[in-house]
């Protein structure tokens, strides 16, 4: 994969990780305040955003790798479900 694409994927990975951390902080704030209804909504939102980020990055890696090899690249589970980390 080109250096530009690889760097872009790394940038998006970091941005998604920062977003997930912000959602986590907000969820914890609501838990501490005892706002159960809003807390439950944020728990669901946090999980949805995390999962969506993983899916988005998995497809980005897939297309970047398959374009590099003319669409013949086979991915393994480690490539597909690599979770963003700080």
Secondary structure, DSSP 8 states (H G I E B T S, - for coil): --HHHHHHHHHHHHHHHHHHHHHHHHHHHHHHHT-HHHHHHHHHHHHHHHHHHHHHHHHHHHHHHHHHTTT-----HHHHT-----
